């Protein structure tokens, strides 16, 4: 997934991880922090620490790959029940 966002001015003064958690609520703040630590998110073309404060109007690019999710489906099996 590659997504580009702009930090709105009303989020100025927030930490970058908090601001992004408000902009993309489908991802937890701890996951966003991990992406920041692993350089999966750039702000104005640079890597920032999660605790850095935003001023507003920064361009954010989130570039992460998700592993394919597998589902676990039940399957019928014959069981011999012994009492």
C-alpha positions as CSV (number, residue, x, y, z in Angstrom):
1,X,0.0,0.0,0.0
2,X,1.3,3.4,-0.9
3,X,-0.7,6.4,0.4
4,X,0.0,10.1,0.3
5,X,-1.5,12.5,2.8
6,X,-1.2,16.1,3.9
7,X,-1.2,17.0,7.6
8,X,-4.0,19.6,8.1
9,X,-3.0,22.8,9.9
10,X,-5.5,22.0,12.7
11,X,-3.2,19.1,13.8
12,X,-0.2,21.4,14.2
13,X,1.6,20.8,17.5
14,X,0.7,17.1,17.7
15,X,3.3,14.4,17.5
16,X,3.5,12.8,14.1
17,X,2.3,9.4,15.3
18,X,-0.7,11.0,17.0
19,X,-1.5,13.1,13.9
20,X,-1.3,10.1,11.6
21,X,-3.5,8.0,14.0
22,X,-6.2,10.7,13.6
23,X,-5.8,10.8,9.8
24,X,-5.8,7.0,9.2
25,X,-7.8,5.6,12.1
26,X,-7.9,2.1,10.5
27,X,-4.3,1.7,11.8
28,X,-3.3,1.8,15.4
29,X,-0.9,4.4,16.7
30,X,1.5,1.6,17.8
31,X,1.5,0.2,14.2
32,X,2.2,3.7,12.9
33,X,5.0,4.2,15.4
34,X,6.5,0.9,14.1
35,X,6.3,2.1,10.5
36,X,8.0,5.3,11.5
37,X,10.8,3.4,13.3
38,X,11.2,1.1,10.3
39,X,11.3,4.0,7.8
40,X,8.1,3.0,6.1
41,X,6.8,6.6,6.4
42,X,8.4,9.7,5.1
43,X,7.4,13.3,5.9
44,X,8.4,15.9,3.3
45,X,10.8,13.2,1.9
46,X,12.5,12.6,5.3
47,X,12.3,10.0,8.0
48,X,11.0,11.4,11.3
49,X,11.0,10.1,14.9
50,X,7.5,9.3,16.2
51,X,7.8,12.0,18.8
52,X,8.5,14.8,16.3
53,X,5.9,17.6,16.3
54,X,4.1,18.6,13.1
55,X,3.5,22.2,12.0
56,X,0.8,21.4,9.5
57,X,0.8,21.0,5.7
58,X,3.5,18.3,5.7
59,X,3.4,15.8,3.0
60,X,3.3,12.2,4.3
61,X,3.9,9.1,2.3
62,X,3.1,5.7,3.8
63,X,4.7,2.9,1.9
64,X,4.1,-0.5,3.5
65,X,3.4,-4.0,2.3
66,X,1.0,-6.2,4.0
67,X,1.4,-9.9,4.2
68,X,-1.3,-11.9,2.6
69,X,-3.9,-12.7,5.2
70,X,-4.9,-16.3,5.4
71,X,-8.1,-17.5,6.9
72,X,-8.6,-20.6,8.9
73,X,-11.5,-22.6,7.8
74,X,-12.9,-25.6,9.6
75,X,-12.8,-28.9,7.8
76,X,-14.9,-32.0,8.5
77,X,-12.9,-34.8,9.9
78,X,-14.1,-38.2,11.2
79,X,-13.5,-38.7,14.9
80,X,-13.9,-42.0,16.7
81,X,-15.3,-41.1,20.1
82,X,-14.2,-43.5,22.8
83,X,-16.1,-43.5,26.1
